[in-house]
Amino acid sequence: MARDYWPDQDPIGKRIQLPGEAFMRQIVGVARTANYSTLAEPPQLCVYRPMEQSYSDAMTLYVRTKGDPSQILTAVQREVRSAGPRLFVNDLRTGKQIMDGGLFQARVGVALLSVFGLLALGLASIGLYGIMAYSVNQRRREIGMRMALGAHRNSVLRLILTQGMRVVGVGVLIGLGAALALGRLLRGMLYGVSPNDPTSILGAAAVLLAVALLASYLPARWASRVDPLVALREA
């Protein structure tokens, strides 16, 4: 609020009138910008009013501890009752419990996305392996001809792997671009985590590249071991 209403100025001493009030209030301090409703919400214009001027019977007391907060809940409740015997204290929660409650929906959404992502990665791997293996198997006649003309087995394997991985590499680059663009759309569901997680993106790309390499190498290795005459006769 201080940044939006008094940019490059000192707001201390300024006077404001809040909605529904007929008197002016003087600003005596500026608090740090914080989240009030959700963890991913944009900054809001908020005003802290003194408790003695704006009393409410529904208040929240925050206590900072150095150790495990769950071990002092009873002590805090006892101190509050000793200060105000008629005060009713309920809903005691630690900071971790509050954070877990605020992140519950986001965690469920991320968990579902993770499950669907793993399923998609598995289906993509199976489909990629099938396509690559079928493509190499269709080239058995070509492999047989190259072997019959004197091509070395290692050179044939290197040719098949290079051509196959070139196609897959282009597809992986396109997929990386799409993943980065999709990450921007999911930015609102994340808190404290970058939407473009390099570990996840590079991990998925590495899995697909490994599957493509395996799908190209195994059929090509098997085809290169077949007698060239037999390969030419069967093709």
C-alpha positions as CSV (number, residue, x, y, z in Angstrom):
1,M,0.0,0.0,0.0
2,A,2.8,2.4,0.8
3,R,4.5,1.6,-2.5
4,D,1.2,2.2,-4.5
5,Y,0.0,5.3,-2.7
6,W,3.2,7.0,-1.7
7,P,5.9,6.0,-4.2
8,D,9.4,7.3,-3.3
9,Q,7.9,9.0,-0.2
10,D,8.0,8.3,3.5
11,P,4.4,7.2,4.5
12,I,5.1,7.7,8.2
13,G,2.8,10.5,9.4
14,K,0.4,10.4,6.5
15,R,-3.3,10.3,7.3
16,I,-5.9,8.1,5.7
17,Q,-9.6,7.5,6.0
18,L,-10.7,3.9,5.9
19,P,-14.1,2.9,4.3
20,G,-17.0,3.2,6.7
21,E,-15.1,5.5,9.1
22,A,-15.7,9.2,9.6
23,F,-12.3,10.0,11.1
24,M,-8.7,10.0,9.9
25,R,-6.1,7.5,11.0
26,Q,-2.4,8.3,11.1
27,I,0.3,5.9,9.7
28,V,2.8,5.1,12.4
29,G,4.7,2.2,10.7
30,V,5.0,0.1,7.6
31,A,4.9,-3.7,7.7
32,R,6.3,-6.1,5.2
33,T,4.1,-7.1,2.3
34,A,2.6,-10.6,3.0
35,N,0.0,-13.1,1.7
36,Y,-3.3,-13.1,3.5
37,S,-5.6,-15.4,1.6
38,T,-3.5,-17.8,-0.4
39,L,0.2,-18.3,-0.8
40,A,0.2,-17.5,-4.5
41,E,-2.0,-14.4,-4.4
42,P,-0.8,-11.0,-5.7
43,P,0.0,-8.4,-3.1
44,Q,-3.0,-6.7,-1.5
45,L,-3.6,-3.3,0.0
46,C,-3.8,-4.0,3.8
47,V,-3.9,-1.9,6.9
48,Y,-3.1,-3.1,10.4
49,R,-5.2,-1.4,13.1
50,P,-4.4,-1.4,16.8
51,M,-6.2,-4.0,18.8
52,E,-7.4,-1.5,21.4
53,Q,-9.1,0.6,18.7
54,S,-10.5,-2.3,16.7
55,Y,-11.3,-5.1,19.2
56,S,-12.7,-8.4,18.0
57,D,-13.5,-11.6,19.9
58,A,-12.2,-13.6,17.0
59,M,-8.4,-13.1,16.9
60,T,-5.4,-15.2,16.0
61,L,-2.3,-15.2,18.1
62,Y,1.0,-16.1,16.5
63,V,3.9,-17.3,18.7
64,R,7.4,-17.7,17.3
65,T,9.5,-20.5,18.8
66,K,13.1,-21.7,18.5
67,G,12.3,-25.4,18.9
68,D,9.5,-27.7,18.0
69,P,6.3,-25.6,18.3
70,S,4.1,-28.6,19.1
71,Q,5.8,-29.0,22.5
72,I,4.8,-25.5,23.7
73,L,1.1,-25.4,22.6
74,T,-0.1,-26.4,26.1
75,A,2.2,-23.8,27.7
76,V,0.9,-21.0,25.4
77,Q,-2.7,-22.0,26.1
78,R,-2.0,-21.8,29.8
79,E,-0.4,-18.4,29.6
80,V,-3.3,-17.0,27.5
81,R,-5.8,-18.3,30.1
82,S,-3.8,-16.8,33.0
83,A,-3.8,-13.4,31.2
84,G,-7.5,-13.6,30.4
85,P,-9.4,-16.3,32.3
86,R,-12.6,-15.7,30.3
87,L,-10.8,-16.1,26.9
88,F,-11.8,-19.1,25.0
89,V,-8.8,-20.6,23.1
90,N,-9.3,-23.2,20.4
91,D,-8.0,-24.4,17.1
92,L,-4.3,-24.6,18.1
93,R,-2.2,-25.3,15.1
94,T,1.5,-25.2,14.3
95,G,2.9,-23.2,11.3
96,K,3.5,-26.5,9.5
97,Q,-0.1,-27.5,9.9
98,I,-1.2,-24.1,8.5
99,M,1.1,-24.4,5.5
100,D,0.0,-28.0,4.8
101,G,-3.6,-26.9,4.9
102,G,-3.0,-24.0,2.5
103,L,-1.0,-26.1,0.1
104,F,-3.4,-29.1,0.2
105,Q,-5.2,-28.3,-3.1
106,A,-2.0,-27.4,-4.9
107,R,-0.3,-30.6,-3.7
108,V,-3.3,-32.7,-4.9
109,G,-3.2,-30.9,-8.3
110,V,0.6,-31.4,-8.6
111,A,0.3,-35.1,-7.6
112,L,-2.4,-35.7,-10.3
113,L,-0.2,-33.9,-12.9
114,S,2.7,-36.0,-11.8
115,V,0.7,-39.3,-12.3
116,F,-0.6,-38.2,-15.7
117,G,2.9,-37.1,-16.6
118,L,4.5,-40.4,-15.8
119,L,1.7,-42.2,-17.7
120,A,2.3,-40.0,-20.7
121,L,6.0,-40.6,-20.5
122,G,5.4,-44.4,-20.3
123,L,3.1,-44.3,-23.3
124,A,5.4,-42.1,-25.2
125,S,8.3,-44.5,-24.5
126,I,6.4,-47.5,-25.6
127,G,5.1,-45.8,-28.8
128,L,8.6,-44.5,-29.6
129,Y,10.2,-47.9,-29.1
130,G,7.6,-49.5,-31.3
131,I,8.0,-47.0,-34.1
132,M,11.8,-47.0,-34.0
133,A,12.0,-50.8,-33.9
134,Y,9.5,-51.1,-36.8
135,S,11.4,-48.5,-38.8
136,V,14.7,-50.3,-38.4
137,N,13.2,-53.7,-39.1
138,Q,11.8,-52.3,-42.4
139,R,15.4,-51.5,-43.4
140,R,16.6,-55.1,-43.2
141,R,16.9,-55.3,-47.0
142,E,19.0,-52.1,-47.0
143,I,21.2,-53.4,-44.2
144,G,21.6,-56.7,-46.1
145,M,22.6,-54.9,-49.3
146,R,25.1,-52.7,-47.4
147,M,26.6,-55.8,-45.7
148,A,26.8,-57.6,-49.0
149,L,28.6,-54.7,-50.6
150,G,31.3,-54.8,-47.9
151,A,30.0,-52.4,-45.3
152,H,31.3,-53.2,-41.8
153,R,28.9,-54.1,-39.1
154,N,29.9,-51.2,-36.9
155,S,29.5,-48.7,-39.7
156,V,26.0,-50.0,-40.4
157,L,25.1,-49.7,-36.7
158,R,26.5,-46.2,-36.5
159,L,24.5,-45.2,-39.6
160,I,21.2,-46.5,-38.2
161,L,21.8,-45.0,-34.8
162,T,22.7,-41.6,-36.2
163,Q,19.7,-41.4,-38.5
164,G,17.3,-42.6,-35.9
165,M,18.6,-40.3,-33.1
166,R,18.6,-37.3,-35.4
167,V,14.8,-37.6,-35.8
168,V,14.3,-38.2,-32.1
169,G,16.5,-35.3,-31.2
170,V,14.4,-32.9,-33.3
171,G,11.3,-34.2,-31.6
172,V,12.8,-33.8,-28.1
173,L,13.8,-30.2,-28.9
174,I,10.2,-29.4,-30.0
175,G,8.9,-31.1,-26.8
176,L,11.3,-29.0,-24.6
177,G,9.9,-25.8,-26.2
178,A,6.3,-27.0,-25.6
179,A,7.1,-27.9,-22.0
180,L,8.6,-24.5,-21.3
181,A,5.5,-22.8,-22.8
182,L,3.2,-25.0,-20.8
183,G,5.1,-24.3,-17.6
184,R,4.1,-20.7,-17.8
185,L,0.5,-21.7,-17.9
186,L,0.9,-23.7,-14.7
187,R,2.8,-20.9,-12.8
188,G,-0.3,-20.1,-10.8
189,M,-0.5,-23.6,-9.3
190,L,3.0,-23.5,-7.9
191,Y,4.5,-21.8,-4.9
192,G,8.2,-21.5,-4.2
193,V,9.0,-23.7,-7.2
194,S,9.9,-22.8,-10.7
195,P,7.4,-23.9,-13.3
196,N,10.3,-24.9,-15.6
197,D,12.0,-27.5,-13.4
198,P,15.2,-28.4,-15.2
199,T,15.5,-31.8,-13.4
200,S,12.0,-33.0,-14.6
201,I,12.4,-31.7,-18.1
202,L,15.9,-33.0,-18.7
203,G,14.9,-36.3,-17.0
204,A,12.0,-36.9,-19.4
205,A,14.2,-36.0,-22.4
206,A,16.9,-38.3,-21.2
207,V,14.4,-41.2,-20.8
208,L,13.0,-40.7,-24.3
209,L,16.5,-40.4,-25.8
210,A,17.6,-43.6,-24.0
211,V,14.4,-45.5,-25.2
212,A,15.1,-44.3,-28.8
213,L,18.7,-45.3,-28.6
214,L,17.7,-48.8,-27.4
215,A,15.0,-49.1,-30.0
216,S,17.4,-48.2,-32.7
217,Y,20.4,-50.3,-31.5
218,L,18.7,-53.6,-30.7
219,P,17.0,-54.2,-34.0
220,A,19.9,-52.8,-36.0
221,R,22.3,-55.1,-34.0
222,W,20.1,-58.1,-34.6
223,A,19.7,-57.3,-38.4
224,S,23.5,-56.7,-38.8
225,R,24.2,-60.2,-37.5
226,V,21.9,-61.9,-40.1
227,D,23.5,-63.3,-43.2
228,P,23.2,-60.7,-45.9
229,L,21.9,-63.3,-48.4
230,V,19.2,-64.4,-45.9
231,A,18.3,-60.7,-45.3
232,L,17.9,-60.0,-49.0
233,R,15.9,-63.2,-49.5
234,E,13.5,-62.5,-46.6
235,A,13.0,-58.8,-47.3
